[in-house]
Amino acid sequence: MDFRTIRKAIDYLSNAIELTANVCFMGAVLVVVISVFLRLLHIASPWADEGACLLFIWTVFLSAAIGLKSNVHIRIDILLVRIPQQLKEVLIAILNMLCLIFCIGVLYGTYQMLQAATVMRSPAMELSMIYFYLPLFIGFAMMIMYLTIFVLDFTLGKLGVSGGG
C-alpha cells in the first residue's frame, strides 16, 4: 500500500467526518427549534437541551479536526509573516510537532474518560456518556493523523523523498 492510497483513504474518511459534522449541526439546530416551539405550547422537553448539547459536541470536535486539515484555525501569525519562507516552514513544522504531542496527551485523557463513561448515563435521555466523549476521541485521533501527515510531508520534502501525493 503506497502513500497515495493511504491519502485517498484518509480523504474519504475526512469527507465522512465532515458530512457527519454537518448533519450533527443541522440536527442540533432542528432540536433547538423544536424545543422553542414546544416551550411556546408549554410542553416540557428536557431531552431537547441534552440532545442539542450532544449534537453540538459532535459538531465541534469533528469540525475542529476538519478545520485543522483545511488549515482554517485562527492563529496569531505576526511572527510568521516577518520571517523568511524557509524559516517559516521549519517553525510551522515545529509547531505541528508540538500540537501532535498535545493531541496525543488529550487523546490519552479522552481514552481514560471513555473507560469511566461506560458506567455513566446522561440525566434526561439516559444515554451512555460514551456518546458524549466519543467525538473528542474521534476528533483528536483525526487531528493526530493530519498532524502526522503534515510532519511527514515536511520531513520527506526536506529529505527530497517523494510522498506520492
N, CA, C and O of each residue as an XYZ file, in Angstrom:
660
protein
N       0.857     -1.186      0.000
C       0.000      0.000      0.000
C       0.900      1.245      0.000
O       1.719      1.428      0.901
N       0.739      2.082     -1.003
C       1.579      3.265     -1.099
C       0.921      4.466     -0.412
O      -0.225      4.413      0.033
N       1.684      5.528     -0.350
C       1.273      6.744      0.352
C       0.036      7.367     -0.298
O      -0.807      7.941      0.390
N      -0.069      7.253     -1.627
C      -1.210      7.816     -2.346
C      -2.518      7.133     -1.944
O      -3.541      7.796     -1.771
N      -2.481      5.826     -1.799
C      -3.662      5.062     -1.400
C      -4.081      5.430      0.025
O      -5.268      5.573      0.320
N      -3.098      5.577      0.889
C      -3.393      5.972      2.278
C      -4.028      7.356      2.301
O      -5.008      7.576      3.013
N      -3.486      8.277      1.538
C      -4.049      9.637      1.484
C      -5.481      9.629      0.950
O      -6.335     10.370      1.437
N      -5.736      8.793     -0.050
C      -7.082      8.702     -0.610
C      -8.056      8.166      0.436
O      -9.177      8.661      0.555
N      -7.633      7.157      1.192
C      -8.477      6.608      2.264
C      -8.732      7.662      3.339
O      -9.843      7.769      3.857
N      -7.713      8.431      3.669
C      -7.869      9.499      4.670
C      -8.814     10.575      4.142
O      -9.608     11.127      4.903
N      -8.737     10.877      2.852
C      -9.656     11.858      2.270
C     -11.104     11.383      2.338
O     -12.003     12.171      2.630
N     -11.333     10.096      2.067
C     -12.693      9.541      2.181
C     -13.184      9.614      3.623
O     -14.332      9.977      3.881
N     -12.312      9.271      4.548
C     -12.661      9.351      5.968
C     -12.943     10.796      6.371
O     -13.879     11.061      7.124
N     -12.144     11.717      5.875
C     -12.351     13.138      6.168
C     -13.694     13.626      5.636
O     -14.394     14.389      6.301
N     -14.045     13.180      4.435
C     -15.342     13.559      3.868
C     -16.486     13.014      4.712
O     -17.488     13.699      4.916
N     -16.345     11.787      5.202
C     -17.377     11.203      6.067
C     -17.474     11.961      7.383
O     -18.571     12.192      7.891
N     -16.333     12.347      7.934
C     -16.322     13.122      9.189
C     -16.979     14.481      8.964
O     -17.770     14.933      9.791
N     -16.656     15.127      7.855
C     -17.243     16.434      7.560
C     -18.757     16.328      7.362
O     -19.507     17.171      7.855
N     -19.201     15.311      6.653
C     -20.637     15.092      6.459
C     -21.323     14.853      7.803
O     -22.395     15.403      8.058
N     -20.719     14.048      8.650
C     -21.280     13.778      9.978
C     -21.374     15.054     10.793
O     -22.381     15.286     11.462
N     -20.342     15.885     10.749
C     -20.362     17.153     11.483
C     -21.480     18.058     10.976
O     -22.168     18.701     11.769
N     -21.664     18.109      9.660
C     -22.733     18.941      9.088
C     -24.115     18.433      9.491
O     -25.000     19.220      9.826
N     -24.291     17.116      9.457
C     -25.578     16.536      9.856
C     -25.844     16.800     11.337
O     -26.968     17.126     11.720
N     -24.820     16.662     12.163
C     -24.982     16.939     13.600
C     -25.342     18.404     13.839
O     -26.172     18.710     14.695
N     -24.722     19.306     13.085
C     -25.046     20.723     13.240
C     -26.495     20.996     12.866
O     -27.217     21.682     13.590
N     -26.912     20.455     11.732
C     -28.305     20.656     11.316
C     -29.263     20.022     12.321
O     -30.321     20.582     12.611
N     -28.896     18.861     12.850
C     -29.719     18.214     13.862
C     -29.820     19.039     15.126
O     -30.896     19.135     15.716
N     -28.712     19.639     15.556
C     -28.724     20.480     16.758
C     -29.639     21.684     16.561
O     -30.413     22.035     17.452
N     -29.549     22.309     15.401
C     -30.416     23.458     15.109
C     -31.877     23.015     15.107
O     -32.729     23.702     15.671
N     -32.172     21.893     14.491
C     -33.542     21.382     14.450
C     -34.081     21.081     15.850
O     -35.227     21.408     16.160
N     -33.268     20.469     16.678
C     -33.700     20.145     18.042
C     -33.968     21.421     18.839
O     -34.931     21.478     19.603
N     -33.136     22.433     18.673
C     -33.352     23.698     19.377
C     -34.636     24.367     18.896
O     -35.405     24.882     19.709
N     -34.874     24.366     17.599
C     -36.101     24.962     17.060
C     -37.333     24.215     17.582
O     -38.319     24.840     17.975
N     -37.277     22.898     17.587
C     -38.384     22.108     18.131
C     -38.596     22.443     19.602
O     -39.734     22.583     20.050
N     -37.523     22.571     20.345
C     -37.609     22.898     21.766
C     -38.280     24.245     21.991
O     -39.088     24.397     22.908
N     -37.947     25.217     21.159
C     -38.564     26.548     21.285
C     -40.064     26.465     21.031
O     -40.853     27.051     21.773
N     -40.458     25.747     19.997
C     -41.899     25.627     19.712
C     -42.634     24.863     20.818
O     -43.770     25.192     21.158
N     -41.983     23.853     21.368
C     -42.613     23.109     22.459
C     -42.769     23.977     23.706
O     -43.742     23.830     24.446
N     -41.828     24.870     23.941
C     -41.950     25.783     25.081
C     -43.125     26.730     24.887
O     -43.826     27.060     25.844
N     -43.341     27.166     23.653
C     -44.479     28.039     23.380
C     -45.799     27.329     23.673
O     -46.787     27.965     24.040
N     -45.806     26.014     23.508
C     -47.010     25.217     23.770
C     -47.053     24.706     25.214
O     -47.935     23.930     25.583
N     -46.090     25.154     26.020
C     -45.973     24.744     27.432
C     -45.807     23.238     27.578
O     -46.367     22.623     28.486
N     -45.033     22.657     26.673
C     -44.718     21.232     26.720
C     -43.253     21.089     27.133
O     -42.353     21.623     26.485
N     -43.039     20.361     28.220
C     -41.671     20.170     28.705
C     -40.909     19.232     27.774
O     -41.439     18.217     27.322
N     -39.672     19.588     27.503
C     -38.826     18.733     26.659
C     -37.399     18.720     27.215
O     -36.496     19.315     26.626
N     -37.198     18.044     28.345
C     -35.854     18.019     28.931
C     -34.826     17.339     28.030
O     -33.629     17.604     28.147
N     -35.277     16.479     27.148
C     -34.381     15.790     26.233
C     -33.794     16.741     25.196
O     -32.714     16.484     24.663
N     -34.496     17.842     24.902
C     -34.071     18.725     23.813
C     -32.738     19.407     24.119
O     -31.857     19.463     23.260
N     -32.590     19.919     25.328
C     -31.325     20.582     25.667
C     -30.166     19.593     25.651
O     -29.082     19.887     25.149
N     -30.417     18.433     26.205
C     -29.366     17.413     26.233
C     -29.043     16.918     24.825
O     -27.877     16.714     24.488
N     -30.064     16.727     24.014
C     -29.843     16.283     22.635
C     -29.095     17.315     21.811
O     -28.195     16.977     21.043
N     -29.475     18.579     21.975
C     -28.776     19.645     21.245
C     -27.327     19.741     21.701
O     -26.428     19.949     20.886
N     -27.103     19.591     22.993
C     -25.738     19.626     23.535
C     -24.907     18.481     22.960
O     -23.763     18.687     22.554
N     -25.473     17.286     22.925
C     -24.777     16.128     22.376
C     -24.412     16.350     20.911
O     -23.278     16.101     20.503
N     -25.371     16.815     20.129
C     -25.108     17.062     18.708
C     -24.089     18.186     18.509
O     -23.278     18.140     17.585
N     -24.138     19.188     19.377
C     -23.181     20.286     19.282
C     -21.770     19.807     19.612
O     -20.808     20.235     18.973
N     -21.635     18.927     20.598
C     -20.316     18.365     20.933
C     -19.744     17.616     19.727
O     -18.571     17.778     19.387
N     -20.578     16.797     19.085
C     -20.126     16.081     17.891
C     -19.709     17.066     16.804
O     -18.683     16.878     16.150
N     -20.505     18.117     16.611
C     -20.198     19.118     15.585
C     -18.853     19.780     15.850
O     -18.028     19.901     14.944
N     -18.632     20.208     17.084
C     -17.424     20.966     17.430
C     -16.156     20.140     17.228
O     -15.219     20.599     16.575
N     -16.115     18.942     17.773
C     -14.859     18.187     17.733
C     -14.580     17.562     16.375
O     -13.419     17.419     15.991
N     -15.612     17.189     15.648
C     -15.369     16.707     14.293
C     -14.956     17.864     13.385
O     -14.070     17.713     12.544
N     -15.596     19.010     13.558
C     -15.251     20.189     12.753
C     -13.859     20.711     13.084
O     -13.171     21.228     12.204
N     -13.437     20.584     14.329
C     -12.084     21.017     14.709
C     -11.032     20.222     13.943
O     -10.021     20.769     13.504
N     -11.282     18.931     13.790
C     -10.340     18.097     13.031
C     -10.319     18.509     11.560
O      -9.252     18.631     10.959
N     -11.491     18.721     10.991
C     -11.570     19.142      9.589
C     -10.929     20.524      9.413
O     -10.264     20.779      8.409
N     -11.130     21.406     10.385
C     -10.511     22.733     10.335
C      -8.998     22.657     10.355
O      -8.323     23.429      9.674
N      -8.463     21.726     11.135
C      -7.011     21.537     11.165
C      -6.512     21.060      9.809
O      -5.508     21.557      9.298
N      -7.218     20.092      9.227
C      -6.814     19.571      7.913
C      -6.836     20.680      6.858
O      -5.961     20.746      5.995
N      -7.837     21.538      6.939
C      -8.004     22.609      5.948
C      -7.187     23.855      6.276
O      -7.173     24.811      5.502
N      -6.507     23.845      7.423
C      -5.681     24.975      7.862
C      -6.492     26.267      7.988
O      -6.060     27.324      7.527
N      -7.661     26.179      8.608
C      -8.509     27.359      8.769
C      -8.661     27.795     10.227
O      -9.453     28.688     10.529
N      -7.903     27.166     11.130
C      -7.966     27.591     12.524
C      -7.349     28.980     12.669
O      -6.416     29.334     11.948
N      -7.866     29.739     13.582
C      -7.346     31.082     13.851
C      -5.997     30.952     14.548
O      -5.832     30.137     15.455
N      -5.039     31.760     14.118
C      -3.749     31.790     14.790
C      -3.166     33.188     14.689
O      -3.480     33.957     13.780
N      -2.328     33.482     15.627
C      -1.634     34.772     15.625
C      -0.350     34.562     14.833
O       0.541     33.826     15.257
N      -0.267     35.207     13.694
C       0.846     34.937     12.783
C       1.775     36.131     12.597
O       2.421     36.264     11.558
N       1.839     36.990     13.596
C       2.696     38.184     13.464
C       4.152     37.789     13.229
O       4.859     38.463     12.480
N       4.607     36.711     13.856
C       5.975     36.253     13.655
C       6.128     35.574     12.296
O       7.134     35.761     11.612
N       5.135     34.794     11.912
C       5.232     34.040     10.656
C       5.311     34.932      9.426
O       5.968     34.571      8.449
N       4.653     36.095      9.452
C       4.676     36.968      8.277
C       5.963     37.776      8.174
O       6.205     38.413      7.149
N       6.793     37.764      9.215
C       8.007     38.578      9.220
C       9.300     37.781      9.022
O      10.385     38.361      8.988
N       9.189     36.469      8.893
C      10.399     35.667      8.748
C      10.470     35.080      7.339
O       9.450     34.964      6.659
N      11.677     34.710      6.900
C      11.828     34.126      5.554
C      11.045     32.816      5.408
O      10.750     32.142      6.395
N      10.720     32.475      4.180
C       9.871     31.315      3.883
C      10.457     30.015      4.429
O       9.720     29.209      4.998
N      11.763     29.790      4.272
C      12.363     28.544      4.747
C      12.258     28.428      6.263
O      11.962     27.353      6.785
N      12.496     29.513      6.961
C      12.391     29.515      8.418
C      10.931     29.347      8.846
O      10.638     28.706      9.856
N      10.028     29.928      8.069
C       8.597     29.789      8.343
C       8.174     28.329      8.276
O       7.424     27.860      9.132
N       8.651     27.605      7.260
C       8.308     26.192      7.110
C       8.827     25.375      8.293
O       8.137     24.481      8.782
N      10.029     25.677      8.746
C      10.608     24.966      9.889
C       9.803     25.276     11.155
O       9.509     24.372     11.938
N       9.450     26.532     11.356
C       8.671     26.917     12.534
C       7.298     26.251     12.535
O       6.834     25.783     13.574
N       6.657     26.208     11.387
C       5.348     25.548     11.286
C       5.487     24.055     11.569
O       4.622     23.470     12.222
N       6.552     23.435     11.091
C       6.781     22.008     11.366
C       6.977     21.777     12.863
O       6.456     20.808     13.415
N       7.721     22.657     13.515
C       7.929     22.536     14.969
C       6.604     22.712     15.701
O       6.305     21.966     16.634
N       5.818     23.686     15.288
C       4.508     23.903     15.910
C       3.590     22.704     15.693
O       2.842     22.318     16.592
N       3.648     22.115     14.497
C       2.858     20.916     14.230
C       3.287     19.765     15.133
O       2.445     19.007     15.614
N       4.586     19.629     15.366
C       5.073     18.576     16.265
C       4.592     18.806     17.697
O       4.192     17.865     18.384
N       4.635     20.066     18.142
C       4.146     20.380     19.488
C       2.643     20.117     19.599
O       2.175     19.595     20.611
N       1.899     20.474     18.573
C       0.454     20.192     18.560
C       0.206     18.688     18.562
O      -0.733     18.211     19.201
N       1.038     17.946     17.854
C       0.907     16.492     17.812
C       1.086     15.902     19.212
O       0.316     15.035     19.625
N       2.084     16.364     19.927
C       2.317     15.889     21.292
C       1.122     16.234     22.184
O       0.675     15.400     22.971
N       0.608     17.455     22.064
C      -0.561     17.876     22.838
C      -1.764     16.990     22.524
O      -2.452     16.528     23.434
N      -2.015     16.757     21.250
C      -3.177     15.942     20.843
C      -3.056     14.512     21.341
O      -4.058     13.903     21.715
N      -1.852     13.967     21.351
C      -1.654     12.618     21.882
C      -2.007     12.589     23.365
O      -2.642     11.644     23.834
N      -1.599     13.617     24.104
C      -1.941     13.702     25.523
C      -3.439     13.803     25.745
O      -3.983     13.142     26.630
N      -4.111     14.629     24.947
C      -5.558     14.769     25.072
C      -6.257     13.464     24.695
O      -7.233     13.073     25.335
N      -5.762     12.796     23.664
C      -6.349     11.522     23.258
C      -6.233     10.488     24.380
O      -7.168      9.727     24.630
N      -5.088     10.466     25.049
C      -4.904      9.540     26.170
C      -5.898      9.856     27.288
O      -6.517      8.945     27.839
N      -6.055     11.130     27.626
C      -7.023     11.519     28.649
C      -8.451     11.188     28.240
O      -9.260     10.768     29.068
N      -8.752     11.377     26.976
C     -10.094     11.060     26.473
C     -10.349      9.561     26.541
O     -11.457      9.128     26.860
N      -9.329      8.776     26.244
C      -9.463      7.320     26.354
C      -9.809      6.929     27.792
O     -10.664      6.073     28.017
N      -9.149      7.549     28.752
C      -9.458      7.279     30.157
C     -10.891      7.688     30.498
O     -11.583      6.987     31.236
N     -11.335      8.828     29.956
C     -12.713      9.260     30.204
C     -13.711      8.303     29.562
O     -14.771      8.048     30.134
N     -13.395      7.778     28.403
C     -14.277      6.798     27.762
C     -14.430      5.547     28.623
O     -15.519      4.981     28.725
N     -13.339      5.127     29.235
C     -13.421      3.960     30.112
C     -14.321      4.249     31.310
O     -15.118      3.397     31.705
N     -14.202      5.429     31.884
C     -15.040      5.796     33.029
C     -16.490      5.991     32.610
O     -17.404      5.754     33.400
N     -16.703      6.423     31.372
C     -18.059      6.733     30.893
C     -18.900      5.494     30.642
O     -20.108      5.605     30.432
N     -18.296      4.333     30.658
C     -19.066      3.117     30.384
C     -20.149      2.873     31.435
O     -21.139      2.199     31.152
N     -19.976      3.408     32.634
C     -20.964      3.193     33.698
C     -21.840      4.419     33.949
O     -22.723      4.383     34.806
N     -21.601      5.503     33.209
C     -22.362      6.736     33.421
C     -23.472      6.870     32.387
O     -23.350      6.401     31.256
N     -24.552      7.518     32.798
C     -25.689      7.778     31.910
C     -26.040      9.260     31.975
O     -25.853      9.916     33.000
N     -26.554      9.774     30.851
C     -26.994     11.176     30.820
C     -28.310     11.299     31.599
O     -29.085     10.344     31.645
N     -28.570     12.447     32.205
C     -29.743     12.573     33.077
C     -31.089     12.509     32.353
O     -32.002     11.835     32.829
N     -31.231     13.178     31.241
C     -32.552     13.276     30.610
C     -32.845     12.119     29.662
O     -33.918     11.519     29.727
N     -31.909     11.807     28.795
C     -32.160     10.796     27.773
C     -31.660      9.415     28.169
O     -31.917      8.442     27.461
N     -30.951      9.315     29.288
C     -30.429      8.032     29.768
C     -29.481      7.373     28.768
O     -29.385      6.148     28.700
N     -28.781      8.206     27.993
C     -27.788      7.683     27.049
C     -26.486      7.408     27.788
O     -26.179      8.052     28.791
N     -25.734      6.453     27.284
C     -24.403      6.224     27.825
C     -23.560      7.475     27.570
O     -23.638      8.075     26.498
N     -22.775      7.854     28.539
C     -21.937      9.048     28.382
C     -20.815      8.829     27.369
O     -20.110      9.768     26.998
N     -20.658      7.593     26.928
C     -19.678      7.323     25.873
C     -19.984      8.174     24.645
O     -19.068      8.652     23.976
N     -21.264      8.363     24.348
C     -21.650      9.152     23.181
C     -21.244     10.616     23.307
O     -21.112     11.313     22.301
N     -21.045     11.087     24.544
C     -20.624     12.464     24.756
C     -19.101     12.608     24.650
O     -18.605     13.675     24.289
N     -18.362     11.542     24.962
C     -16.901     11.599     24.922
C     -16.309     11.043     23.628
O     -15.166     11.352     23.290
N     -17.059     10.242     22.916
C     -16.557      9.643     21.681
C     -16.141     10.673     20.622
O     -15.133     10.458     19.949
N     -16.873     11.784     20.445
C     -16.420     12.753     19.432
C     -15.072     13.380     19.762
O     -14.328     13.750     18.855
N     -14.745     13.506     21.049
C     -13.417     14.000     21.415
C     -12.359     13.026     20.944
O     -11.341     13.418     20.372
N     -12.612     11.752     21.192
C     -11.657     10.724     20.794
C     -11.476     10.706     19.276
O     -10.351     10.688     18.778
N     -12.580     10.710     18.554
C     -12.513     10.682     17.086
C     -11.836     11.949     16.560
O     -10.957     11.880     15.702
N     -12.250     13.096     17.078
C     -11.691     14.366     16.616
C     -10.192     14.461     16.847
O      -9.445     14.849     15.949
N      -9.747     14.105     18.059
C      -8.312     14.200     18.338
C      -7.522     13.110     17.618
O      -6.369     13.338     17.253
N      -8.108     11.940     17.405
C      -7.437     10.909     16.605
C      -7.235     11.399     15.175
O      -6.180     11.182     14.579
N      -8.259     12.064     14.626
C      -8.126     12.620     13.276
C      -7.066     13.727     13.246
O      -6.280     13.810     12.302
N      -7.046     14.579     14.284
C      -6.032     15.634     14.331
C      -4.629     15.039     14.374
O      -3.714     15.546     13.724
N      -4.461     13.961     15.142
C      -3.153     13.289     15.204
C      -2.771     12.775     13.816
O      -1.620     12.897     13.398
N      -3.733     12.208     13.112
C      -3.461     11.701     11.770
C      -3.045     12.846     10.836
O      -2.068     12.721     10.098
N      -3.784     13.955     10.868
C      -3.455     15.081      9.995
C      -2.099     15.690     10.357
O      -1.299     15.997      9.474
N      -1.843     15.864     11.646
C      -0.563     16.440     12.070
C       0.597     15.523     11.696
O       1.667     16.001     11.318
N       0.397     14.227     11.799
C       1.440     13.277     11.396
C       1.730     13.420      9.907
O       2.886     13.388      9.485
N       0.686     13.576      9.126
C       0.875     13.769      7.679
C       1.625     15.073      7.416
O       2.529     15.106      6.582
N       1.258     16.154      8.123
C       1.950     17.434      7.930
C       3.437     17.292      8.251
O       4.287     17.767      7.497
N       3.745     16.639      9.367
C       5.142     16.471      9.781
C       5.886     15.575      8.785
O       7.026     15.861      8.418
N       5.236     14.497      8.352
C       5.876     13.620      7.358
C       6.107     14.342      6.036
O       7.163     14.195      5.421
N       5.123     15.120      5.601
C       5.298     15.885      4.360
C       6.490     16.824      4.468
O       7.284     16.929      3.533
N       6.621     17.503      5.595
C       7.744     18.419      5.791
C       9.061     17.649      5.786
O      10.009     18.018      5.092
N       9.104     16.575      6.568
C      10.340     15.789      6.704
C      10.729     15.159      5.363
O      11.882     15.259      4.943
N       9.777     14.517      4.698
C      10.097     13.880      3.421
C      10.446     14.919      2.366
O      11.293     14.671      1.508
N       9.801     16.079      2.421
C      10.125     17.152      1.480
C      11.513     17.672      1.667
O      12.200     17.973      0.691
N      11.957     17.787      2.931
C      13.322     18.278      3.204
C      14.358     17.229      2.836
O      15.492     17.570      2.497
N      13.979     15.944      2.899
C      14.916     14.878      2.530
C      14.929     14.618      1.036
O      15.765     13.863      0.539
N      13.990     15.251      0.309
C      13.921     15.059     -1.140
C      13.239     13.762     -1.521
O      13.410     13.276     -2.639
N      12.457     13.189     -0.593
C      11.735     11.956     -0.873
C      10.339     12.312     -1.313
O       9.679     13.136     -0.679
N       9.875     11.701     -2.397
C       8.538     11.963     -2.881
C       7.540     11.093     -2.135
O       7.691      9.874     -2.053
N       6.509     11.748     -1.591
C       5.489     11.021     -0.868
C       4.418     10.472     -1.774
O       3.552      9.730     -1.312
N       4.444     10.803     -3.031
C       3.447     10.287     -3.968
C       2.129     11.020     -3.900
O       1.138     10.544     -4.453
N       2.083     12.170     -3.235
C       0.827     12.894     -3.074
C       0.808     14.044     -3.956
O      -0.169     14.792     -3.974
